[in-house]
Amino acid sequence: MNPSRTLFRTRIKFCGFTRPGDVRLACELGADAIGFVFAAGSKRRVAPEEARAMRQALAPLVDAVALFADNPVEEVREVVRQVRPSLLQFHGNEDDAYCRGFGVPYLKAIPMGGELATQHPSALLMRFPGAAGFLFDSHAEGGSGGSGNTFDWKRIPVGVQKPFVLAGGITPDNVFEAILATLPWGVDVSSGIESAPGLKDGDKMRQFVEEVRRADCHVE
Ligand SMILES: O=C(O)c1ccccc1NCC(=O)[C@H](O)[C@H](O)COP(=O)(O)O
């Protein structure tokens, strides 16, 4: 066990599902959260009806997360109505009032290739006081998530007083190192567990979970 994080368990979010069978397998393998992408232009974008069917494949105690990037309010409302996500995740230029407006806890994705990344942690908290946490991802402002690219983990603001999730180019091969380097609340992966965009690979999901467990038990 890492002595700086007594009894800590890194949460695992697998993102960008398009098939109910993949959702079932991810839950069996130990995912804590499953993400559905509703961002326009994403190769992993699903309709609310498809996400609703996949949500029904979720095991108990696994969260459904709905992802958006500057979607119209009506689209988000429709997803909330049909899918009943337990968490929303916003990747665009949404402000706190917009993100809070749906009555569901939210994560704000911070584009680590952009200007928001250089802000002092207190500025992030002031800008998004209603956020349940932050997700640090590799894209630039206006860019899309799910790129499979990493960013320089040293750029993560130190002292953010809310849980943060590490995303961007994490794979079974680097997640152990990523966790030890950044001590995140959780890790989020999409491309790194796929055989093609939206199609999850059982072996990669299993290896990813094993590597997270190994990091959580690691003694330095
Ligand atoms: O996955 C997408 O296609 C996507 C599109 C637009 C906004 C966000 C998107 N995904 C966000 C995620 O949570 C991804 O899991 C995260 O960016 C990490 O992706 P990857 O680098 O592929 O692991």
The ligand as an ORCA input file, in Angstrom:
! r2SCAN-3c Opt
* xyz 0 1
  O     -14.151      9.832    -26.415
  C     -14.492     10.721    -27.209
  O     -14.649     10.504    -28.410
  C     -14.739     12.128    -26.695
  C     -15.152     13.100    -27.586
  C     -15.390     14.387    -27.139
  C     -15.217     14.708    -25.818
  C     -14.781     13.734    -24.916
  C     -14.548     12.449    -25.356
  N     -14.079     11.473    -24.486
  C     -13.746     11.826    -23.166
  C     -13.211     10.821    -22.246
  O     -13.599     10.753    -21.109
  C     -12.073      9.967    -22.629
  O     -12.151      8.786    -21.925
  C     -10.824     10.685    -22.254
  O     -10.739     11.806    -23.092
  C      -9.615      9.813    -22.432
  O      -9.552      9.309    -23.740
  P      -8.322      8.424    -24.224
  O      -7.149      9.337    -24.385
  O      -8.765      7.847    -25.520
  O      -8.120      7.368    -23.188
*
